[in-house]
């Protein structure tokens, strides 16, 4: 057990970051509304839904790709579509940042939706709003909950390459560091545990789970025949000596293409694939997170309700500067010329 004074110090630090971020976001967030496109582009929701239906029907893993894009967008400069920007001579995008490179996909899905909307309502719907609605529809299409999406975001003219490492949690990051990054965005510990449940779908790369499977996986898991078999498989596709960094495995080995609460059951068994996920239940600092993991494992309705609320809250992290000099991009990959 860590010394008591250290626990108190870290608690004070986390509270300070939380209070700072709350005041910061409260003073900057412009209002969003549910009926923002009611007269200017009333078919936006129908168009996004149809395109997402096609994408998920062709490959259920596309749902996780869009959810991840939305998360990585909102944590860097707010939900402003900056993650969608390609590199140019004058702009360094976020796609090739170390934490995003090889990890972010699904850009072509957003491109298709944007093209449809430009044909229907040219110059009206922002890429940031498209991505936010698409993430909601992606969740529904693999069995997850519904929530209303406030709209009215602008697209940024800048990207936050340098912010990706400092703002986005890493796969091997400790619990207190992850909590501080969520608090900085105005998100709570409850939001952290609920939003982590998105890992019930999607894949992780070997480079992100190598430390886990050759580290404390055996210590946290009960090493049942199932977990032993799973660990053997993971070590076969992800060698300890390096290489095969981009080999992938499902973060939820039970129902990888269905949005449910089985992710939390894996954490209870000590079998979370990523260190940062298992920390929610196994960390000595995780008094509150451990209770929430157990709650969502026992009560899927509670998980769905909180996930919906937390997704709205994350989607409301806006880039105040984009409301001053932002735009509605014609092509989500490039700033308008």
C-alpha positions in Angstrom: 0.0 0.0 0.0 1.3 3.5 -0.9 2.1 5.8 2.0 -0.9 7.7 3.3 0.7 11.1 2.7 1.3 10.2 -1.0 -2.3 9.2 -1.5 -3.5 12.4 0.0 -1.1 14.4 -2.1 -2.3 12.7 -5.3 -5.9 13.2 -4.3 -5.4 16.9 -3.8 -3.6 17.2 -7.2 -6.4 15.4 -9.0 -9.0 17.7 -7.3 -7.0 20.7 -8.3 -6.9 19.6 -12.0 -10.6 18.9 -11.9 -11.5 22.3 -10.5 -9.3 24.0 -13.0 -10.7 22.2 -15.9 -14.3 22.7 -14.8 -13.8 26.5 -14.6 -11.9 26.5 -17.9 -14.6 24.6 -19.9 -17.5 26.3 -18.2 -16.2 29.7 -19.4 -15.4 28.6 -23.0 -18.0 26.1 -24.2 -20.3 27.6 -26.8 -23.9 26.4 -26.7 -25.0 23.4 -28.9 -28.6 22.6 -29.8 -30.6 19.5 -30.8 -32.3 21.4 -33.6 -29.4 23.2 -35.1 -29.9 21.8 -38.7 -33.7 21.7 -38.5 -34.2 24.2 -41.3 -30.8 24.3 -43.0 -30.3 20.5 -43.4 -33.2 18.5 -42.0 -32.0 15.2 -43.5 -28.6 15.1 -41.7 -29.5 12.4 -39.2 -31.1 10.2 -41.9 -28.1 10.5 -44.2 -25.5 9.8 -41.5 -27.6 6.8 -40.2 -27.9 5.2 -43.7 -24.2 5.6 -44.4 -23.3 4.1 -41.0 -25.7 1.2 -41.6 -23.8 0.4 -44.8 -20.4 0.7 -43.1 -21.2 -1.5 -40.1 -23.1 -4.0 -42.2 -20.0 -4.4 -44.4 -17.8 -4.8 -41.4 -19.0 -4.6 -37.8 -15.5 -3.4 -36.7 -16.1 -0.1 -38.4 -18.3 0.9 -35.5 -15.3 0.8 -33.2 -13.2 2.8 -35.7 -15.6 5.7 -35.7 -16.0 5.7 -31.9 -12.2 5.8 -31.5 -12.0 8.7 -34.1 -14.5 10.7 -32.1 -12.7 10.1 -28.8 -9.3 11.1 -30.3 -10.9 14.2 -31.9 -12.5 15.5 -28.7 -9.5 15.0 -26.4 -7.3 17.2 -28.7 -8.6 20.8 -29.1 -12.1 19.7 -28.4 -14.6 18.0 -30.8 -13.6 20.2 -33.9 -12.8 17.6 -36.6 -9.1 18.3 -36.3 -8.3 14.6 -36.2 -9.6 14.3 -39.8 -7.1 16.8 -41.3 -4.4 15.5 -43.6 -0.9 16.9 -43.5 -0.1 19.7 -45.9 2.8 22.1 -46.5 1.4 24.5 -44.0 -0.4 22.2 -41.6 0.8 19.2 -39.5 -2.2 17.0 -38.8 -2.7 14.7 -35.9 -2.9 11.4 -37.9 0.8 10.7 -37.8 1.3 11.5 -34.1 2.8 8.4 -32.4 -0.4 7.6 -30.5 -2.6 7.9 -33.6 -0.3 6.4 -36.3 -1.6 3.0 -37.4 -4.3 3.3 -34.7 -6.8 5.5 -36.4 -8.9 4.3 -39.4 -12.4 4.9 -40.8 -11.6 8.3 -42.4 -13.1 7.0 -45.6 -16.4 6.5 -43.9 -16.6 10.1 -42.8 -15.6 11.1 -46.3 -18.5 9.3 -47.8 -20.9 10.8 -45.3 -19.5 14.3 -46.0 -19.9 13.8 -49.8 -23.5 12.8 -49.4 -24.3 15.8 -47.2 -22.4 18.2 -49.5 -24.7 17.0 -52.3 -27.8 17.5 -50.1 -26.8 20.6 -48.1 -23.6 22.1 -49.5 -21.5 24.1 -47.0 -23.9 23.5 -44.0 -22.9 20.5 -41.9 -19.5 20.5 -40.2 -17.2 17.5 -40.2 -17.1 17.7 -36.4 -20.9 17.2 -36.2 -20.8 14.4 -38.7 -18.2 12.5 -36.6 -20.2 13.1 -33.4 -23.5 11.8 -34.9 -21.7 8.9 -36.6 -20.2 7.8 -33.3 -23.7 7.6 -31.8 -25.1 5.7 -34.7 -22.1 3.3 -34.7 -22.8 2.5 -31.1 -26.5 1.8 -31.8 -25.8 -0.4 -34.8 -23.7 -2.9 -32.7 -26.2 -3.1 -29.9 -25.4 -0.1 -27.8 -27.6 2.7 -26.4 -29.1 5.7 -28.0 -28.6 9.3 -27.0 -29.6 12.7 -28.4 -26.6 14.5 -30.0 -26.4 18.3 -29.5 -25.1 20.0 -32.8 -23.6 23.2 -34.0 -19.9 22.6 -33.9 -17.5 24.3 -36.3 -14.5 22.7 -37.9 -11.1 24.0 -36.8 -8.5 25.4 -39.2 -5.7 24.0 -37.1 -4.6 20.6 -35.7 -3.0 19.7 -32.4 -0.2 17.4 -33.2 1.8 18.4 -30.1 -1.3 17.9 -27.9 -1.9 14.3 -28.8 0.7 12.8 -26.4 -0.1 15.0 -23.5 -3.9 14.8 -23.9 -4.7 11.3 -25.0 -4.3 8.4 -22.5 -1.8 5.7 -23.4 -2.3 2.0 -23.3 0.3 1.6 -20.5 -0.5 4.7 -18.5 -1.2 4.5 -14.8 -4.7 5.2 -13.4 -3.9 8.5 -11.8 -2.4 9.9 -15.0 -5.5 8.7 -17.0 -7.8 10.2 -14.4 -6.0 13.6 -14.6 -6.3 13.6 -18.4 -10.1 13.0 -18.1 -10.5 15.6 -15.4 -8.6 18.2 -17.6 -11.3 17.7 -20.2 -14.0 18.3 -17.6 -14.8 14.6 -17.4 -15.2 12.8 -14.1 -14.0 9.4 -12.9 -17.4 8.0 -13.6 -17.1 9.3 -17.2 -13.7 7.6 -17.4 -15.0 4.2 -16.4 -18.2 4.4 -18.5 -16.4 5.6 -21.6 -13.7 2.9 -21.2 -16.6 0.5 -21.8 -16.4 1.4 -25.5 -13.5 -1.2 -25.5 -16.2 -3.8 -25.5 -15.8 -3.4 -29.3 -12.7 -2.9 -31.4 -9.2 -4.1 -31.6 -5.8 -3.3 -30.0 -2.4 -3.6 -31.6 0.4 -5.8 -30.2 2.5 -2.7 -29.5 -0.1 -1.6 -27.0 -0.7 -4.8 -25.2 2.8 -6.4 -25.2 3.7 -5.0 -21.8 0.5 -6.3 -20.4 0.7 -9.9 -21.6 4.4 -10.2 -20.6 3.8 -8.2 -17.4 1.2 -8.6 -14.7 -1.5 -10.5 -16.8 -0.8 -13.7 -15.0 -0.8 -11.9 -11.6 -4.2 -10.2 -12.1 -6.0 -13.1 -13.9 -7.1 -16.2 -12.2 -5.3 -18.3 -14.9 -8.3 -20.5 -15.6 -8.0 -22.8 -18.6 -9.8 -20.1 -20.7 -7.4 -17.3 -19.6 -4.4 -19.6 -20.0 -5.5 -20.4 -23.6 -6.1 -16.7 -24.3 -2.7 -15.7 -22.9 -1.0 -18.3 -25.0 -2.8 -17.0 -28.1 -1.9 -13.4 -27.4 1.8 -14.3 -26.9 1.8 -16.3 -30.1 0.7 -13.3 -32.2 2.7 -10.8 -30.1 6.3 -11.9 -29.4 8.1 -10.5 -26.4 11.2 -9.8 -28.4 9.5 -7.2 -30.7 8.1 -7.3 -34.2 4.5 -7.9 -35.2 3.6 -4.5 -33.6 0.5 -4.1 -35.8 -0.9 -7.6 -35.1 -4.3 -7.1 -33.5 -6.5 -8.7 -30.9 -10.0 -7.9 -29.7 -10.2 -5.9 -26.5 -13.3 -7.9 -25.6 -12.5 -11.5 -26.5 -16.0 -12.7 -25.5 -18.3 -10.5 -27.7 -15.9 -8.4 -29.8 -18.5 -7.1 -32.3 -21.4 -6.5 -29.8 -21.7 -3.5 -27.6 -22.4 -4.9 -24.1 -20.9 -5.0 -20.6 -18.7 -8.0 -21.0 -15.6 -5.7 -21.0 -16.2 -5.1 -17.3 -16.5 -8.9 -16.6 -13.1 -9.3 -18.1 -11.7 -6.7 -15.8 -13.3 -8.5 -12.8 -11.5 -11.6 -13.9 -8.2 -9.7 -14.3 -8.1 -10.3 -18.0 -8.2 -6.7 -19.4 -6.1 -6.6 -22.6 -4.6 -3.1 -21.9 -2.8 -2.1 -18.8 -4.8 1.1 -18.6 -8.0 -0.8 -18.7 -7.1 -3.3 -16.0 -5.9 -0.5 -13.8 -9.5 0.5 -13.5 -10.1 -2.5 -11.3 -6.6 -3.6 -10.1 -4.9 -0.4 -9.2 -4.4 0.5 -5.5 -5.6 3.9 -6.4 -8.8 2.6 -7.9 -11.2 2.7 -5.0 -13.9 4.5 -6.9 -13.2 3.0 -10.3 -13.2 -0.6 -8.9 -16.7 0.0 -7.5 -17.9 1.3 -10.9 -16.4 -1.6 -12.8 -18.3 -4.0 -10.5 -21.5 -1.9 -10.9 -21.4 -1.9 -14.7 -20.6 -5.6 -14.8 -23.6 -6.4 -12.7 -26.0 -3.9 -14.2 -25.8 -3.4 -18.0 -28.7 -0.9 -17.9 -26.7 1.3 -15.6 -23.7 1.1 -17.9 -25.8 2.0 -21.0 -27.4 5.0 -19.2 -24.1 6.4 -18.0 -22.3 5.7 -21.3 -25.0 7.8 -23.1 -24.6 10.6 -20.6 -20.8 10.5 -20.8 -20.8 10.5 -24.6 -22.9 13.6 -24.6 -20.6 15.2 -22.1 -17.5 14.3 -24.1 -19.2 15.5 -27.4 -19.8 18.9 -25.7 -16.1 19.5 -25.3 -15.8 22.2 -28.0 -13.0 24.2 -29.4 -14.0 27.8 -28.5 -11.5 29.2 -31.1 -13.4 27.4 -33.9 -16.4 29.5 -33.1 -14.3 32.6 -33.7 -12.5 31.7 -36.8 -13.6 28.2 -37.7 -15.5 27.0 -40.7 -17.6 24.2 -42.3 -15.1 22.3 -44.4 -16.0 21.2 -47.9 -13.6 18.3 -47.6 -13.0 16.9 -44.1 -9.4 16.3 -44.9 -8.5 19.9 -45.7 -9.1 23.4 -44.5 -11.1 25.4 -47.0 -9.1 27.6 -49.4 
